Amino acid sequence: MTIPPGGSDDGGSAVEPARLVCARCGLSVAAPQLTWTCSVEHGTRRHFCERCSRENLRSIEGRLDSDWW
């Protein structure tokens, strides 16, 4: 395989990362945050901000769906 003159062979622009939105309070951030929590509930990935994660830590550890928080 050869790379065409000019560098990259992807032929397009870089993909912009999707914004993350807290499933509880609606806070939106441009990039993934280390302090956020990710949960899969009923096959759907949900993200929770640091504040919502801290406020509901016992429910998260108890594996309760966020509907019960």
CHARMM internal coordinates of N, CA and C (Angstrom, degrees):
IC EDIT
DIST 1 N 1 CA 1.4468
DIST 1 CA 1 C 1.5248
ANGL 1 N 1 CA 1 C 108.04
DIST 1 C 2 N 1.2829
ANGL 1 CA 1 C 2 N 116.45
DIHE 1 N 1 CA 1 C 2 N 137.24
DIST 2 N 2 CA 1.4603
ANGL 1 C 2 N 2 CA 120.99
DIHE 1 CA 1 C 2 N 2 CA 178.34
DIST 2 CA 2 C 1.5118
ANGL 2 N 2 CA 2 C 110.13
DIHE 1 C 2 N 2 CA 2 C -115.59
DIST 2 C 3 N 1.3022
ANGL 2 CA 2 C 3 N 114.34
DIHE 2 N 2 CA 2 C 3 N 154.48
DIST 3 N 3 CA 1.4640
ANGL 2 C 3 N 3 CA 120.60
DIHE 2 CA 2 C 3 N 3 CA 177.97
DIST 3 CA 3 C 1.5218
ANGL 3 N 3 CA 3 C 107.67
DIHE 2 C 3 N 3 CA 3 C -100.64
DIST 3 C 4 N 1.3316
ANGL 3 CA 3 C 4 N 117.68
DIHE 3 N 3 CA 3 C 4 N 128.58
DIST 4 N 4 CA 1.4591
ANGL 3 C 4 N 4 CA 120.36
DIHE 3 CA 3 C 4 N 4 CA -179.49
DIST 4 CA 4 C 1.5168
ANGL 4 N 4 CA 4 C 111.67
DIHE 3 C 4 N 4 CA 4 C -64.51
DIST 4 C 5 N 1.3334
ANGL 4 CA 4 C 5 N 116.96
DIHE 4 N 4 CA 4 C 5 N 156.27
DIST 5 N 5 CA 1.4630
ANGL 4 C 5 N 5 CA 119.98
DIHE 4 CA 4 C 5 N 5 CA 177.46
DIST 5 CA 5 C 1.5271
ANGL 5 N 5 CA 5 C 110.24
DIHE 4 C 5 N 5 CA 5 C -56.81
DIST 5 C 6 N 1.3057
ANGL 5 CA 5 C 6 N 116.44
DIHE 5 N 5 CA 5 C 6 N 138.43
DIST 6 N 6 CA 1.4585
ANGL 5 C 6 N 6 CA 120.01
DIHE 5 CA 5 C 6 N 6 CA 179.97
DIST 6 CA 6 C 1.5116
ANGL 6 N 6 CA 6 C 112.01
DIHE 5 C 6 N 6 CA 6 C 109.06
DIST 6 C 7 N 1.3343
ANGL 6 CA 6 C 7 N 117.75
DIHE 6 N 6 CA 6 C 7 N -7.12
DIST 7 N 7 CA 1.4616
ANGL 6 C 7 N 7 CA 118.31
DIHE 6 CA 6 C 7 N 7 CA 172.94
DIST 7 CA 7 C 1.5060
ANGL 7 N 7 CA 7 C 115.66
DIHE 6 C 7 N 7 CA 7 C 112.13
DIST 7 C 8 N 1.2860
ANGL 7 CA 7 C 8 N 117.37
DIHE 7 N 7 CA 7 C 8 N -97.44
DIST 8 N 8 CA 1.4600
ANGL 7 C 8 N 8 CA 123.00
DIHE 7 CA 7 C 8 N 8 CA -169.20
DIST 8 CA 8 C 1.5196
ANGL 8 N 8 CA 8 C 112.62
DIHE 7 C 8 N 8 CA 8 C -77.99
DIST 8 C 9 N 1.3355
ANGL 8 CA 8 C 9 N 115.26
DIHE 8 N 8 CA 8 C 9 N 150.46
DIST 9 N 9 CA 1.4575
ANGL 8 C 9 N 9 CA 120.00
DIHE 8 CA 8 C 9 N 9 CA 177.43
DIST 9 CA 9 C 1.5225
ANGL 9 N 9 CA 9 C 112.16
DIHE 8 C 9 N 9 CA 9 C -109.89
DIST 9 C 10 N 1.3494
ANGL 9 CA 9 C 10 N 117.25
DIHE 9 N 9 CA 9 C 10 N 12.72
DIST 10 N 10 CA 1.4647
ANGL 9 C 10 N 10 CA 119.11
DIHE 9 CA 9 C 10 N 10 CA -178.32
DIST 10 CA 10 C 1.5184
ANGL 10 N 10 CA 10 C 112.83
DIHE 9 C 10 N 10 CA 10 C -78.72
DIST 10 C 11 N 1.3040
ANGL 10 CA 10 C 11 N 118.49
DIHE 10 N 10 CA 10 C 11 N -20.04
DIST 11 N 11 CA 1.4525
ANGL 10 C 11 N 11 CA 121.95
DIHE 10 CA 10 C 11 N 11 CA 173.73
DIST 11 CA 11 C 1.5065
ANGL 11 N 11 CA 11 C 116.34
DIHE 10 C 11 N 11 CA 11 C 69.75
DIST 11 C 12 N 1.3088
ANGL 11 CA 11 C 12 N 119.30
DIHE 11 N 11 CA 11 C 12 N 8.06
DIST 12 N 12 CA 1.4570
ANGL 11 C 12 N 12 CA 120.07
DIHE 11 CA 11 C 12 N 12 CA -179.07
DIST 12 CA 12 C 1.5100
ANGL 12 N 12 CA 12 C 111.22
DIHE 11 C 12 N 12 CA 12 C -146.55
DIST 12 C 13 N 1.3075
ANGL 12 CA 12 C 13 N 114.94
DIHE 12 N 12 CA 12 C 13 N -177.68
DIST 13 N 13 CA 1.4554
ANGL 12 C 13 N 13 CA 119.68
DIHE 12 CA 12 C 13 N 13 CA 179.02
DIST 13 CA 13 C 1.5243
ANGL 13 N 13 CA 13 C 109.59
DIHE 12 C 13 N 13 CA 13 C -85.51
DIST 13 C 14 N 1.3036
ANGL 13 CA 13 C 14 N 115.14
DIHE 13 N 13 CA 13 C 14 N 164.96
DIST 14 N 14 CA 1.4610
ANGL 13 C 14 N 14 CA 120.52
DIHE 13 CA 13 C 14 N 14 CA 179.17
DIST 14 CA 14 C 1.5283
ANGL 14 N 14 CA 14 C 110.03
DIHE 13 C 14 N 14 CA 14 C -65.85
DIST 14 C 15 N 1.3156
ANGL 14 CA 14 C 15 N 115.83
DIHE 14 N 14 CA 14 C 15 N 144.24
DIST 15 N 15 CA 1.4628
ANGL 14 C 15 N 15 CA 121.21
DIHE 14 CA 14 C 15 N 15 CA 179.22
DIST 15 CA 15 C 1.5210
ANGL 15 N 15 CA 15 C 108.35
DIHE 14 C 15 N 15 CA 15 C -79.66
DIST 15 C 16 N 1.3145
ANGL 15 CA 15 C 16 N 115.96
DIHE 15 N 15 CA 15 C 16 N 129.25
DIST 16 N 16 CA 1.4540
ANGL 15 C 16 N 16 CA 121.24
DIHE 15 CA 15 C 16 N 16 CA 179.53
DIST 16 CA 16 C 1.5265
ANGL 16 N 16 CA 16 C 108.90
DIHE 15 C 16 N 16 CA 16 C -81.54
DIST 16 C 17 N 1.3562
ANGL 16 CA 16 C 17 N 118.53
DIHE 16 N 16 CA 16 C 17 N 131.21
DIST 17 N 17 CA 1.4584
ANGL 16 C 17 N 17 CA 120.47
DIHE 16 CA 16 C 17 N 17 CA -179.79
DIST 17 CA 17 C 1.5303
ANGL 17 N 17 CA 17 C 111.62
DIHE 16 C 17 N 17 CA 17 C -64.32
DIST 17 C 18 N 1.3174
ANGL 17 CA 17 C 18 N 115.92
DIHE 17 N 17 CA 17 C 18 N 145.52
DIST 18 N 18 CA 1.4606
ANGL 17 C 18 N 18 CA 121.15
DIHE 17 CA 17 C 18 N 18 CA 179.61
DIST 18 CA 18 C 1.5282
ANGL 18 N 18 CA 18 C 110.09
DIHE 17 C 18 N 18 CA 18 C -72.21
DIST 18 C 19 N 1.3193
ANGL 18 CA 18 C 19 N 116.64
DIHE 18 N 18 CA 18 C 19 N 147.44
DIST 19 N 19 CA 1.4574
ANGL 18 C 19 N 19 CA 121.31
DIHE 18 CA 18 C 19 N 19 CA 176.39
DIST 19 CA 19 C 1.5248
ANGL 19 N 19 CA 19 C 109.53
DIHE 18 C 19 N 19 CA 19 C -73.85
DIST 19 C 20 N 1.3245
ANGL 19 CA 19 C 20 N 115.64
DIHE 19 N 19 CA 19 C 20 N 144.52
DIST 20 N 20 CA 1.4516
ANGL 19 C 20 N 20 CA 120.79
DIHE 19 CA 19 C 20 N 20 CA 175.09
DIST 20 CA 20 C 1.5184
ANGL 20 N 20 CA 20 C 108.92
DIHE 19 C 20 N 20 CA 20 C -96.75
DIST 20 C 21 N 1.3134
ANGL 20 CA 20 C 21 N 116.42
DIHE 20 N 20 CA 20 C 21 N 138.65
DIST 21 N 21 CA 1.4576
ANGL 20 C 21 N 21 CA 121.97
DIHE 20 CA 20 C 21 N 21 CA 179.01
DIST 21 CA 21 C 1.5173
ANGL 21 N 21 CA 21 C 108.17
DIHE 20 C 21 N 21 CA 21 C -126.14
DIST 21 C 22 N 1.3325
ANGL 21 CA 21 C 22 N 117.02
DIHE 21 N 21 CA 21 C 22 N 129.88
DIST 22 N 22 CA 1.4627
ANGL 21 C 22 N 22 CA 121.55
DIHE 21 CA 21 C 22 N 22 CA 177.84
DIST 22 CA 22 C 1.5218
ANGL 22 N 22 CA 22 C 108.61
DIHE 21 C 22 N 22 CA 22 C -65.08
DIST 22 C 23 N 1.3262
ANGL 22 CA 22 C 23 N 116.54
DIHE 22 N 22 CA 22 C 23 N 127.37
DIST 23 N 23 CA 1.4569
ANGL 22 C 23 N 23 CA 121.86
DIHE 22 CA 22 C 23 N 23 CA -178.53
DIST 23 CA 23 C 1.5261
ANGL 23 N 23 CA 23 C 111.94
DIHE 22 C 23 N 23 CA 23 C -71.40
DIST 23 C 24 N 1.3269
ANGL 23 CA 23 C 24 N 117.64
DIHE 23 N 23 CA 23 C 24 N -14.15
DIST 24 N 24 CA 1.4663
ANGL 23 C 24 N 24 CA 120.53
DIHE 23 CA 23 C 24 N 24 CA -177.91
DIST 24 CA 24 C 1.5344
ANGL 24 N 24 CA 24 C 111.86
DIHE 23 C 24 N 24 CA 24 C -97.82
DIST 24 C 25 N 1.3399
ANGL 24 CA 24 C 25 N 117.58
DIHE 24 N 24 CA 24 C 25 N -53.13
DIST 25 N 25 CA 1.4733
ANGL 24 C 25 N 25 CA 119.72
DIHE 24 CA 24 C 25 N 25 CA -173.48
DIST 25 CA 25 C 1.5222
ANGL 25 N 25 CA 25 C 113.61
DIHE 24 C 25 N 25 CA 25 C -108.01
DIST 25 C 26 N 1.3489
ANGL 25 CA 25 C 26 N 117.60
DIHE 25 N 25 CA 25 C 26 N -13.10
DIST 26 N 26 CA 1.4532
ANGL 25 C 26 N 26 CA 120.63
DIHE 25 CA 25 C 26 N 26 CA 177.25
DIST 26 CA 26 C 1.5234
ANGL 26 N 26 CA 26 C 115.47
DIHE 25 C 26 N 26 CA 26 C 89.34
DIST 26 C 27 N 1.3376
ANGL 26 CA 26 C 27 N 118.00
DIHE 26 N 26 CA 26 C 27 N 3.95
DIST 27 N 27 CA 1.4608
ANGL 26 C 27 N 27 CA 121.02
DIHE 26 CA 26 C 27 N 27 CA 177.23
DIST 27 CA 27 C 1.5231
ANGL 27 N 27 CA 27 C 109.10
DIHE 26 C 27 N 27 CA 27 C -58.34
DIST 27 C 28 N 1.3214
ANGL 27 CA 27 C 28 N 117.15
DIHE 27 N 27 CA 27 C 28 N 136.32
DIST 28 N 28 CA 1.4615
ANGL 27 C 28 N 28 CA 122.42
DIHE 27 CA 27 C 28 N 28 CA -177.10
DIST 28 CA 28 C 1.5218
ANGL 28 N 28 CA 28 C 110.39
DIHE 27 C 28 N 28 CA 28 C -119.74
DIST 28 C 29 N 1.3361
ANGL 28 CA 28 C 29 N 116.67
DIHE 28 N 28 CA 28 C 29 N 135.35
DIST 29 N 29 CA 1.4691
ANGL 28 C 29 N 29 CA 122.11
DIHE 28 CA 28 C 29 N 29 CA 177.18
DIST 29 CA 29 C 1.5184
ANGL 29 N 29 CA 29 C 108.91
DIHE 28 C 29 N 29 CA 29 C -132.27
DIST 29 C 30 N 1.3305
ANGL 29 CA 29 C 30 N 115.75
DIHE 29 N 29 CA 29 C 30 N 153.98
DIST 30 N 30 CA 1.4611
ANGL 29 C 30 N 30 CA 121.13
DIHE 29 CA 29 C 30 N 30 CA -176.09
DIST 30 CA 30 C 1.5191
ANGL 30 N 30 CA 30 C 113.17
DIHE 29 C 30 N 30 CA 30 C -78.48
DIST 30 C 31 N 1.3252
ANGL 30 CA 30 C 31 N 117.69
DIHE 30 N 30 CA 30 C 31 N -30.42
DIST 31 N 31 CA 1.4628
ANGL 30 C 31 N 31 CA 120.34
DIHE 30 CA 30 C 31 N 31 CA -175.29
DIST 31 CA 31 C 1.5237
ANGL 31 N 31 CA 31 C 109.75
DIHE 30 C 31 N 31 CA 31 C -131.56
DIST 31 C 32 N 1.3284
ANGL 31 CA 31 C 32 N 117.67
DIHE 31 N 31 CA 31 C 32 N 156.04
DIST 32 N 32 CA 1.4658
ANGL 31 C 32 N 32 CA 120.59
DIHE 31 CA 31 C 32 N 32 CA 176.76
DIST 32 CA 32 C 1.5309
ANGL 32 N 32 CA 32 C 111.43
DIHE 31 C 32 N 32 CA 32 C -56.51
DIST 32 C 33 N 1.3027
ANGL 32 CA 32 C 33 N 116.28
DIHE 32 N 32 CA 32 C 33 N 140.09
DIST 33 N 33 CA 1.4630
ANGL 32 C 33 N 33 CA 123.11
DIHE 32 CA 32 C 33 N 33 CA -179.21
DIST 33 CA 33 C 1.5237
ANGL 33 N 33 CA 33 C 109.71
DIHE 32 C 33 N 33 CA 33 C -110.83
DIST 33 C 34 N 1.3198
ANGL 33 CA 33 C 34 N 117.48
DIHE 33 N 33 CA 33 C 34 N 138.95
DIST 34 N 34 CA 1.4622
ANGL 33 C 34 N 34 CA 121.13
DIHE 33 CA 33 C 34 N 34 CA -179.52
DIST 34 CA 34 C 1.5156
ANGL 34 N 34 CA 34 C 112.93
DIHE 33 C 34 N 34 CA 34 C -64.77
DIST 34 C 35 N 1.3206
ANGL 34 CA 34 C 35 N 117.51
DIHE 34 N 34 CA 34 C 35 N -27.40
DIST 35 N 35 CA 1.4636
ANGL 34 C 35 N 35 CA 120.90
DIHE 34 CA 34 C 35 N 35 CA -175.12
DIST 35 CA 35 C 1.5251
ANGL 35 N 35 CA 35 C 113.43
DIHE 34 C 35 N 35 CA 35 C -90.55
DIST 35 C 36 N 1.3117
ANGL 35 CA 35 C 36 N 118.02
DIHE 35 N 35 CA 35 C 36 N -0.65
DIST 36 N 36 CA 1.4574
ANGL 35 C 36 N 36 CA 121.17
DIHE 35 CA 35 C 36 N 36 CA 178.98
DIST 36 CA 36 C 1.5226
ANGL 36 N 36 CA 36 C 110.49
DIHE 35 C 36 N 36 CA 36 C -83.87
DIST 36 C 37 N 1.3281
ANGL 36 CA 36 C 37 N 116.41
DIHE 36 N 36 CA 36 C 37 N 158.34
DIST 37 N 37 CA 1.4570
ANGL 36 C 37 N 37 CA 123.12
DIHE 36 CA 36 C 37 N 37 CA 179.05
DIST 37 CA 37 C 1.5148
ANGL 37 N 37 CA 37 C 109.10
DIHE 36 C 37 N 37 CA 37 C -111.71
DIST 37 C 38 N 1.3189
ANGL 37 CA 37 C 38 N 116.31
DIHE 37 N 37 CA 37 C 38 N 139.96
DIST 38 N 38 CA 1.4657
ANGL 37 C 38 N 38 CA 121.86
DIHE 37 CA 37 C 38 N 38 CA 176.58
DIST 38 CA 38 C 1.5178
ANGL 38 N 38 CA 38 C 108.19
DIHE 37 C 38 N 38 CA 38 C -114.64
DIST 38 C 39 N 1.3166
ANGL 38 CA 38 C 39 N 117.12
DIHE 38 N 38 CA 38 C 39 N 134.15
DIST 39 N 39 CA 1.4571
ANGL 38 C 39 N 39 CA 122.65
DIHE 38 CA 38 C 39 N 39 CA -179.03
DIST 39 CA 39 C 1.5290
ANGL 39 N 39 CA 39 C 109.14
DIHE 38 C 39 N 39 CA 39 C -134.44
DIST 39 C 40 N 1.3274
ANGL 39 CA 39 C 40 N 116.54
DIHE 39 N 39 CA 39 C 40 N 144.72
DIST 40 N 40 CA 1.4630
ANGL 39 C 40 N 40 CA 120.85
DIHE 39 CA 39 C 40 N 40 CA 174.41
DIST 40 CA 40 C 1.5174
ANGL 40 N 40 CA 40 C 106.94
DIHE 39 C 40 N 40 CA 40 C -110.93
DIST 40 C 41 N 1.3260
ANGL 40 CA 40 C 41 N 115.82
DIHE 40 N 40 CA 40 C 41 N 115.32
DIST 41 N 41 CA 1.4629
ANGL 40 C 41 N 41 CA 122.14
DIHE 40 CA 40 C 41 N 41 CA -178.56
DIST 41 CA 41 C 1.5189
ANGL 41 N 41 CA 41 C 108.87
DIHE 40 C 41 N 41 CA 41 C -124.34
DIST 41 C 42 N 1.3243
ANGL 41 CA 41 C 42 N 116.59
DIHE 41 N 41 CA 41 C 42 N 121.41
DIST 42 N 42 CA 1.4688
ANGL 41 C 42 N 42 CA 122.60
DIHE 41 CA 41 C 42 N 42 CA -179.53
DIST 42 CA 42 C 1.5245
ANGL 42 N 42 CA 42 C 111.06
DIHE 41 C 42 N 42 CA 42 C 54.85
DIST 42 C 43 N 1.3463
ANGL 42 CA 42 C 43 N 116.14
DIHE 42 N 42 CA 42 C 43 N 38.24
DIST 43 N 43 CA 1.4569
ANGL 42 C 43 N 43 CA 121.10
DIHE 42 CA 42 C 43 N 43 CA 177.74
DIST 43 CA 43 C 1.5174
ANGL 43 N 43 CA 43 C 115.45
DIHE 42 C 43 N 43 CA 43 C 79.96
DIST 43 C 44 N 1.3185
ANGL 43 CA 43 C 44 N 118.16
DIHE 43 N 43 CA 43 C 44 N 4.21
DIST 44 N 44 CA 1.4580
ANGL 43 C 44 N 44 CA 122.63
DIHE 43 CA 43 C 44 N 44 CA -179.34
DIST 44 CA 44 C 1.5203
ANGL 44 N 44 CA 44 C 109.74
DIHE 43 C 44 N 44 CA 44 C -113.42
DIST 44 C 45 N 1.3389
ANGL 44 CA 44 C 45 N 116.60
DIHE 44 N 44 CA 44 C 45 N 130.58
DIST 45 N 45 CA 1.4602
ANGL 44 C 45 N 45 CA 121.26
DIHE 44 CA 44 C 45 N 45 CA 178.17
DIST 45 CA 45 C 1.5203
ANGL 45 N 45 CA 45 C 109.00
DIHE 44 C 45 N 45 CA 45 C -80.71
DIST 45 C 46 N 1.3417
ANGL 45 CA 45 C 46 N 115.71
DIHE 45 N 45 CA 45 C 46 N 128.79
DIST 46 N 46 CA 1.4632
ANGL 45 C 46 N 46 CA 121.33
DIHE 45 CA 45 C 46 N 46 CA 179.67
DIST 46 CA 46 C 1.5203
ANGL 46 N 46 CA 46 C 108.50
DIHE 45 C 46 N 46 CA 46 C -126.58
DIST 46 C 47 N 1.3299
ANGL 46 CA 46 C 47 N 116.82
DIHE 46 N 46 CA 46 C 47 N 141.42
DIST 47 N 47 CA 1.4563
ANGL 46 C 47 N 47 CA 122.62
DIHE 46 CA 46 C 47 N 47 CA 179.51
DIST 47 CA 47 C 1.5239
ANGL 47 N 47 CA 47 C 109.15
DIHE 46 C 47 N 47 CA 47 C -113.45
DIST 47 C 48 N 1.3449
ANGL 47 CA 47 C 48 N 115.31
DIHE 47 N 47 CA 47 C 48 N 144.02
DIST 48 N 48 CA 1.4586
ANGL 47 C 48 N 48 CA 121.12
DIHE 47 CA 47 C 48 N 48 CA 179.49
DIST 48 CA 48 C 1.5218
ANGL 48 N 48 CA 48 C 109.19
DIHE 47 C 48 N 48 CA 48 C -129.76
DIST 48 C 49 N 1.3290
ANGL 48 CA 48 C 49 N 116.35
DIHE 48 N 48 CA 48 C 49 N 134.26
DIST 49 N 49 CA 1.4632
ANGL 48 C 49 N 49 CA 121.45
DIHE 48 CA 48 C 49 N 49 CA -178.54
DIST 49 CA 49 C 1.5310
ANGL 49 N 49 CA 49 C 110.27
DIHE 48 C 49 N 49 CA 49 C -68.14
DIST 49 C 50 N 1.3142
ANGL 49 CA 49 C 50 N 115.13
DIHE 49 N 49 CA 49 C 50 N 170.71
DIST 50 N 50 CA 1.4644
ANGL 49 C 50 N 50 CA 120.32
DIHE 49 CA 49 C 50 N 50 CA -177.50
DIST 50 CA 50 C 1.5344
ANGL 50 N 50 CA 50 C 111.21
DIHE 49 C 50 N 50 CA 50 C -59.78
DIST 50 C 51 N 1.3239
ANGL 50 CA 50 C 51 N 117.58
DIHE 50 N 50 CA 50 C 51 N -44.50
DIST 51 N 51 CA 1.4684
ANGL 50 C 51 N 51 CA 120.61
DIHE 50 CA 50 C 51 N 51 CA -177.84
DIST 51 CA 51 C 1.5251
ANGL 51 N 51 CA 51 C 111.83
DIHE 50 C 51 N 51 CA 51 C -62.58
DIST 51 C 52 N 1.3415
ANGL 51 CA 51 C 52 N 116.81
DIHE 51 N 51 CA 51 C 52 N -47.58
DIST 52 N 52 CA 1.4659
ANGL 51 C 52 N 52 CA 120.06
DIHE 51 CA 51 C 52 N 52 CA -179.77
DIST 52 CA 52 C 1.5268
ANGL 52 N 52 CA 52 C 111.19
DIHE 51 C 52 N 52 CA 52 C -66.06
DIST 52 C 53 N 1.3366
ANGL 52 CA 52 C 53 N 116.60
DIHE 52 N 52 CA 52 C 53 N -36.45
DIST 53 N 53 CA 1.4610
ANGL 52 C 53 N 53 CA 120.33
DIHE 52 CA 52 C 53 N 53 CA 178.02
DIST 53 CA 53 C 1.5283
ANGL 53 N 53 CA 53 C 110.91
DIHE 52 C 53 N 53 CA 53 C -63.86
DIST 53 C 54 N 1.3358
ANGL 53 CA 53 C 54 N 116.65
DIHE 53 N 53 CA 53 C 54 N -45.24
DIST 54 N 54 CA 1.4668
ANGL 53 C 54 N 54 CA 120.26
DIHE 53 CA 53 C 54 N 54 CA -179.82
DIST 54 CA 54 C 1.5294
ANGL 54 N 54 CA 54 C 111.68
DIHE 53 C 54 N 54 CA 54 C -64.92
DIST 54 C 55 N 1.3377
ANGL 54 CA 54 C 55 N 116.70
DIHE 54 N 54 CA 54 C 55 N -41.73
DIST 55 N 55 CA 1.4641
ANGL 54 C 55 N 55 CA 120.34
DIHE 54 CA 54 C 55 N 55 CA -178.05
DIST 55 CA 55 C 1.5200
ANGL 55 N 55 CA 55 C 112.26
DIHE 54 C 55 N 55 CA 55 C -66.54
DIST 55 C 56 N 1.3224
ANGL 55 CA 55 C 56 N 118.33
DIHE 55 N 55 CA 55 C 56 N -23.61
DIST 56 N 56 CA 1.4631
ANGL 55 C 56 N 56 CA 121.78
DIHE 55 CA 55 C 56 N 56 CA -175.55
DIST 56 CA 56 C 1.5273
ANGL 56 N 56 CA 56 C 112.73
DIHE 55 C 56 N 56 CA 56 C -121.19
DIST 56 C 57 N 1.3334
ANGL 56 CA 56 C 57 N 116.21
DIHE 56 N 56 CA 56 C 57 N 27.52
DIST 57 N 57 CA 1.4528
ANGL 56 C 57 N 57 CA 121.63
DIHE 56 CA 56 C 57 N 57 CA -175.69
DIST 57 CA 57 C 1.5307
ANGL 57 N 57 CA 57 C 113.15
DIHE 56 C 57 N 57 CA 57 C -57.03
DIST 57 C 58 N 1.3155
ANGL 57 CA 57 C 58 N 118.09
DIHE 57 N 57 CA 57 C 58 N -44.38
DIST 58 N 58 CA 1.4736
ANGL 57 C 58 N 58 CA 120.52
DIHE 57 CA 57 C 58 N 58 CA -178.62
DIST 58 CA 58 C 1.5229
ANGL 58 N 58 CA 58 C 111.58
DIHE 57 C 58 N 58 CA 58 C -63.63
DIST 58 C 59 N 1.3153
ANGL 58 CA 58 C 59 N 117.39
DIHE 58 N 58 CA 58 C 59 N -38.89
DIST 59 N 59 CA 1.4658
ANGL 58 C 59 N 59 CA 120.75
DIHE 58 CA 58 C 59 N 59 CA 178.06
DIST 59 CA 59 C 1.5267
ANGL 59 N 59 CA 59 C 110.84
DIHE 58 C 59 N 59 CA 59 C -67.99
DIST 59 C 60 N 1.3341
ANGL 59 CA 59 C 60 N 116.84
DIHE 59 N 59 CA 59 C 60 N -37.62
DIST 60 N 60 CA 1.4629
ANGL 59 C 60 N 60 CA 120.68
DIHE 59 CA 59 C 60 N 60 CA 178.61
DIST 60 CA 60 C 1.5258
ANGL 60 N 60 CA 60 C 109.37
DIHE 59 C 60 N 60 CA 60 C -64.98
DIST 60 C 61 N 1.3429
ANGL 60 CA 60 C 61 N 117.15
DIHE 60 N 60 CA 60 C 61 N -47.15
DIST 61 N 61 CA 1.4538
ANGL 60 C 61 N 61 CA 120.79
DIHE 60 CA 60 C 61 N 61 CA 179.65
DIST 61 CA 61 C 1.5228
ANGL 61 N 61 CA 61 C 111.53
DIHE 60 C 61 N 61 CA 61 C -64.18
DIST 61 C 62 N 1.3289
ANGL 61 CA 61 C 62 N 117.58
DIHE 61 N 61 CA 61 C 62 N -30.38
DIST 62 N 62 CA 1.4562
ANGL 61 C 62 N 62 CA 122.24
DIHE 61 CA 61 C 62 N 62 CA 177.69
DIST 62 CA 62 C 1.5231
ANGL 62 N 62 CA 62 C 112.74
DIHE 61 C 62 N 62 CA 62 C -80.66
DIST 62 C 63 N 1.3298
ANGL 62 CA 62 C 63 N 115.89
DIHE 62 N 62 CA 62 C 63 N 1.01
DIST 63 N 63 CA 1.4640
ANGL 62 C 63 N 63 CA 123.56
DIHE 62 CA 62 C 63 N 63 CA 178.38
DIST 63 CA 63 C 1.5365
ANGL 63 N 63 CA 63 C 113.03
DIHE 62 C 63 N 63 CA 63 C 60.73
DIST 63 C 64 N 1.3235
ANGL 63 CA 63 C 64 N 115.95
DIHE 63 N 63 CA 63 C 64 N 32.85
DIST 64 N 64 CA 1.4553
ANGL 63 C 64 N 64 CA 119.70
DIHE 63 CA 63 C 64 N 64 CA 174.56
DIST 64 CA 64 C 1.5234
ANGL 64 N 64 CA 64 C 109.10
DIHE 63 C 64 N 64 CA 64 C -80.43
DIST 64 C 65 N 1.3242
ANGL 64 CA 64 C 65 N 117.71
DIHE 64 N 64 CA 64 C 65 N 138.95
DIST 65 N 65 CA 1.4595
ANGL 64 C 65 N 65 CA 120.91
DIHE 64 CA 64 C 65 N 65 CA 173.99
DIST 65 CA 65 C 1.5224
ANGL 65 N 65 CA 65 C 108.85
DIHE 64 C 65 N 65 CA 65 C -61.29
DIST 65 C 66 N 1.3056
ANGL 65 CA 65 C 66 N 117.44
DIHE 65 N 65 CA 65 C 66 N 149.88
DIST 66 N 66 CA 1.4654
ANGL 65 C 66 N 66 CA 121.73
DIHE 65 CA 65 C 66 N 66 CA -177.81
DIST 66 CA 66 C 1.5232
ANGL 66 N 66 CA 66 C 112.25
DIHE 65 C 66 N 66 CA 66 C -61.93
DIST 66 C 67 N 1.3279
ANGL 66 CA 66 C 67 N 118.44
DIHE 66 N 66 CA 66 C 67 N -19.28
DIST 67 N 67 CA 1.4674
ANGL 66 C 67 N 67 CA 120.72
DIHE 66 CA 66 C 67 N 67 CA 176.17
DIST 67 CA 67 C 1.5388
ANGL 67 N 67 CA 67 C 111.07
DIHE 66 C 67 N 67 CA 67 C -61.50
DIST 67 C 68 N 1.3384
ANGL 67 CA 67 C 68 N 117.37
DIHE 67 N 67 CA 67 C 68 N -26.17
DIST 68 N 68 CA 1.4616
ANGL 67 C 68 N 68 CA 121.88
DIHE 67 CA 67 C 68 N 68 CA -177.22
DIST 68 CA 68 C 1.5151
ANGL 68 N 68 CA 68 C 112.93
DIHE 67 C 68 N 68 CA 68 C -91.13
DIST 68 C 69 N 1.3311
ANGL 68 CA 68 C 69 N 119.06
DIHE 68 N 68 CA 68 C 69 N -6.58
DIST 69 N 69 CA 1.4498
ANGL 68 C 69 N 69 CA 120.55
DIHE 68 CA 68 C 69 N 69 CA -179.62
DIST 69 CA 69 C 1.4936
ANGL 69 N 69 CA 69 C 108.78
DIHE 68 C 69 N 69 CA 69 C -69.06
END
COOR INIT
IC SEED 1 N 1 CA 1 C
IC BUILD
